[in-house]
Every structure is written in C-alpha cells, then in structure tokens.
C-alpha cells in the first residue's frame, strides 16, 4: 500500500465535517437570529411564549421523524429534495403563523421558526455538522448526521473545501521542491 492510498482510506473513514469558515458563518448567523428574537419572548404575552416553545418541541419531534425516515431510507429523498422538504416545513410554519389559527397564529409559529432555526445553526456550527442545519438538533439525539444538503451553506462549504485543497496542493508542491 502506498502512502497516498492509506491517506485516502483514512479520510474516507472519517466523518464529514463542515469547514471552519462555514462553521463560523453558521454560528454567527445563528447567534444573530437568537439575539434578534430573544427580546420578543419578554415582550409578548406568556401564552405566546409558551406556545412558541411548545411548537419548537414539536418541531424537534417532526425533524426527528424526518431524520429517521431519511437515515433508514424508508422514503428515498435526494439530498436536495430532502433539504427543500425540511426547510419548507419551517417556512410553512412561519407563513401559517400570520393567520389567526389557535395553535400557530398570533406570531407563535414565527417565533418558534426563527428560534428553532437560530438554535439549529448554532448547534450545526459548534458540532461541525455539514448539510441541513435544521437536522442538527435531531442528529444530537441519534448520534448520526443526515445526508441532506443545505440550500445556503452546502455550496459555500464545497467552495471552501475546493479552495483549501488547492492551497494544500500548492503548499505540498512548494515543500517538495
């Protein structure tokens, strides 16, 4: 076995991780969202705050169910389609919250969606979870990341990895001379 094949074998066995700049952006955006939404919890009636927190608990359950479906391949989702479904659920909750529905309405769904998304971004950044951030919280419970792409960060992660590999290849060539 050559050294190059051993390195590639070792790399293929290591879990995929989000690159450093992508991690920092996830954490930064998540913290901005959480700081933006935190004062709202103290300005709305207690009923709305509690309803929002219960919706977040429900979101965790729904995303855990999606995690099980995707990881066990019960339904064949492509990575991009699965990401659209996962993020579409959050967008649907946000939009439905504008109505006067008893469970979602009066801003409860909007508050829950933004808080859940911010917390998921922070968890994804801290744990270096590549892919769909809204699946980061369920991945804590199951100990396994889902293979869903992220609509925003996956292209940035690929670009960062590509630039880093070019830089590393250039550094390796410079050292060998």
Secondary structure as UniProt FT lines:
FT   HELIX           3..13
FT   HELIX           20..43
FT   HELIX           46..71
FT   TURN            72..73
FT   HELIX           79..96
FT   TURN            97..98
FT   TURN            102..107
FT   HELIX           108..127
FT   HELIX           133..135
FT   HELIX           136..142
FT   TURN            151..152
FT   HELIX           153..176
//
